[in-house]
Amino acid sequence: MAGPDSSGPRGRQPFFLQGHRLVRSLLSRPPRSAPFIASFFFRLSIGSVRRFFLTIFLLAALAALAAGAGGLWWVHQPLKLPAPNVDLSVEPGTTPRGIAQAVADAGVAVDPQLLYLWFRISGQDRQMRAGSYELDRGVTPKLLLNILVRGEEATRSLVLVEGWNIRQVRAALAKAEQLKPDSVGLSDEALMEKLGRPGQHPEGRFFPDTYTYSKGSTDIALLQRAMRAMDKKLEAAWAARASNLPLQSAEQALILASIVEKETGKAADRAEIAAVFNNRLRIGMPLQTDPTVIYGMGTAFDGNLRKRDLQTDTPWNTYMRNGLPPTPISMPGKAALLAAVQPAQSKSLYFVSRGDGTSQFSTSLDDHNRAVNRYQRGGGTPATKAAQ
């Protein structure tokens, strides 16, 4: 009996033959599902890349936030100084990186690269100024930057007092803190030459005031400022002078103002004292004022003015010589300068101290002698001088 016909339409094919034909069919044409599979893997790749970069971005953002928070904390933390005060010198032309290094070189415990980075990030790195600075304990990187940007140099001050003479001025300069004593060893003549005023006497040439200066400044620079200030004050006073003065020049006004400065005990008497001297100059009467005699004695004056001193001739002895002395005898202030050129409307020719800082003024010698006997206890011989 013959078996079933394997080639017929209803006949079942062997398993291996069916598999073989399926493989041939798959290999003979591209599968319909290929575009779908490619699209699937493409979408899968894009999504992974997106998630990867998003992750990187988030991590970077977190790192930046952490760094920013750390930086914000750091700029407000006090820097460690080797001493309570640290001097920092920034020369003109120093770069921001150089300034950061100078801070570290001054002994401040800070990484100069980190400090330089802070300068750059702040956006103010090109605004920092040269100068001499003093860093105190508690200074932070932020405060340090503010100091450098504002140019808050370490300053000291020196007071030049009304009525001081040049010896007192130079002594004060020599003792001034953190002021370079470039004038030490110079004679008065050499000093004025250094200041650009060769041949001019230094007395009275500097305006009394409070002068601030940077640490490391020179005394010559300070004197130049004081000299220019006196020039301006004297010029202004002379321009405002009264019309009927016996004074012929601003120089004479300066000399008279220096005398008024030394003779004034109370500000209310200043203009009247100036009137006495102007009146005497107008009629050719000797000024006869003790401060000029004392000035002429120089260091020989021991605090007591004696009769023999009044009779010892010097260029500044206004008992022995008529008119004004050859130079000022002190530094007059603004009020004395104005009083010298705007004296009170008075006919007084004499005055004497009442003992309380004020003065008694007189128009005649007899009145003056009575005032002397009244206010200078013990009486005495008649006086002829302007001030006693």
ABEGO torsion letter per residue (X at the ends): XBBBBAABAABBBBAAAAAAAAAAAAAABBBAAAAAAAAAAAAAAAAAAAAAAAAAAAAAAAAAAAAAAAAAAAAABBBBBABABBBBBBBBGBBAAAAAAAAAAAGBBBBAAAAAAAAAAAGAAAABBBEBBBBBBGBBAAAAAAAAAAGBBBBBBBBBBBGBBAAAAAAAAAABBGBBBAABGBBAAAAAAAAGBBGBBABGABBBBBBBBBBGBBAAAAAAAAAAAAAAAAAAAAAABBAABABABAAAAAAAAAAAAAABABAAAAAAAAAAAAAAAAAGBBAGBAAAAAAAAEAABAGBBBAAAAABBBAABAAABBEBBABBABBBBAAAAAAAABBBBBABABBBBAGAGBBBBBABAAAAAAAAAAABBGEEBBBABABX
